[in-house]
Amino acid sequence: MDDRRLYLCPQSLFKIHVDTDDLLTGFVPRDTHALILLFEDNKTPVNEAFRRRIHGKFKTLGLNEDAYLRFLPRMENAGYLSVNSVADVMLDTPHWSGGRTSLSAFAAGLPVVTLPGEFSCGWQTCGMLREMDVAELIARDSEEYIMRAVAIASDRSLQGALLARIAERAPGGIFTNERPVRSLEHFFRAVNGSSAESAIR
């Protein structure tokens, strides 16, 4: 696979909204060396439904998905991290953004391109990137999401620069940063305090 560029989308298949199918297939016309990596679900019906869905998208483009898409088996953490270490870019899922998956990617120095969704569960990776001040990995729309991922996967110098910045900023930016925890603590204390005061009244 030395001549292929690896686009890793490791979220569970049931988290990949149908809207995301256009993003996954959208890489191929822009990067004929793209190989999109997904992980199989442990439930056969989920795998079958997703495969039918994505097959329809590739068929619409007149492409054979077997040339551009691989389903990897579920694996232990060490194997999963090794996949992170060889991928060129991670594709975050808009409606259900990565939590632990994105943290693992950043620990491996893997750039993660994200497109924040409508709800809070689609903003987790965006929040991590903002804490690390690597905002160029946050896309504003689907087109920018695709173009940024392709640029990173196909430009080794850009990829290397991002790897260096993530490696430098991830420790203090997300792994030992207590500010988000303190903010959540402050919120809960404020909510509990106002609720208790209302109950007394």
Secondary structure, DSSP 8 states (H G I E B T S, - for coil): -TT-EEEEE-S-GGGS-TTHHHHHHHTTTT-TTEEEEEE--SSHHHHHHHHHHHHHHHHHTT--GGGTEEEE----HHHHHHHHHH-SEEE--SSS--SHHHHHHHHTT--EEB---SSGGG-HHHHHHHHHT-GGGB-SSHHHHHHHHHHHHH-HHHHHHHHHHHHHHHIIIIIS--HHHHHHHHHHHHHHHHHHHHHH-
